[in-house]
Amino acid sequence: MTYTFGLDTFGDRNSDADGAPLSHAQTIRNVVEQGVFAEQVGVDFFGIGEHHTEYFPMPVRVFQRYSTLNAISGGRAEVILGRGSSIESFPLFGYDLADYEDLFEEKATLFAELLKGGLVTWDGKTRPALLNQDVVPHLESSPFPAWIGVGGNPQSVIRAARLGFSLALAIIGGPPDRFAAYSELFQRALEKFGRPPLPVLVHSPGHVAATDEQAKAEFWPRWLEIIALIAPERGFALPTEESFNTETGPHGALYVGSPETVAQKIATNLRVLGATRFDLKYGMPGLTHDQLMTNIELYGRQVIPRVRELLS
C-alpha cells in the first residue's frame, strides 16, 4: 500500500522571538519559505487553506486558478473542498447563512462537473447558470486530485462518494477512531454509486519538536489562545491542561510531541481509519518562523520515514 504525507497551514500569523506578531506580508513570505523547505526535506504535499473562503471555495474562478497551478506545477495541484465550521466569511462575500447547505451542494456539484472537462452546462440558485461553457485553462490529462473535507457530517461523506471526490477527515478533537465509521460509510457509498474505491486522508493539528515536553510547551499556550478565540462562535469548551494532555496522548486528536511520538500516533490512526494519507496541520498564531521550520524538518526527515517503517 502506498502512503502519502503532507503538511497543511492556514497561514497562521507568526510572531517573533519576543512574542510580537509579525506583519501579514512577512507571514506570507515565511509560508513560501516553509513550502520550499518542506519539498527539500521529503514532504509529499504542502497545502495552504484560506479561511476566509474555506466554507464555499468552489466557484468557476477557483477551478481556473487550480487548473493554472496544475499547469505550472506539472500536474501536482490538489484541492480540498470544505464547507467549514466558521461563518464569519458569509458577510464578507455577501452570502446568506440560510443558504449554507445549498451553497456547498451546488458549488461542489459544479466543481465536479468542471473536473470532467469539456463544455459545461449547469444551473443553480447560487451563481449564474452556465450553458455549453468552455472553462480554461484545460487540464492536460486526468483531473487533479480533489477531496471533500468532512468534520463529522455523514451527509458530506455520502456527497463525496456521489460526486466522485476522495474523502478528507478533518479530526481536531476527541478519539480519532470514532471516524472509522465514516471511512466505512464512504467505501460503501462509493460501491452503491458504482464508483471505484477512493483514498481517505486524515487532517489533524499538531506540532513536532525535539522532545514531547518541548513540543507541548510551545504548542499549548497557542492552542489555548486560538480555541478561546473561536469557542464562543463554535460552542467549544475551553481546553484545560488536563484535556490538552488527553488530546496529545495516544487516543487524542492532537499530534504534538517528539518525532517518535508523532510517528507512532500517525501509523496507528492510519491503520484504524483505513487511510493512506496523513496531513499534519502545523502552526498556530504566535509560533515563530524558526519553530515552524524545525517542525517541518523533523516531520520530513524523521516522522515520515519512521511512519513508513512502522507501516511496512
Helices and strands as residue ranges (DSSP letters): E 4-9, H 24-40, E 45-48, H 60-72, E 79-81, H 89-93, G 97-99, H 100-115, E 120-122, E 130-133, E 146-150, H 154-163, E 166-170, G 176-179, H 180-192, E 200-208, H 212-234, H 241-248, E 255-257, H 259-273, E 277-282, H 289-298, I 299-303, H 304-311
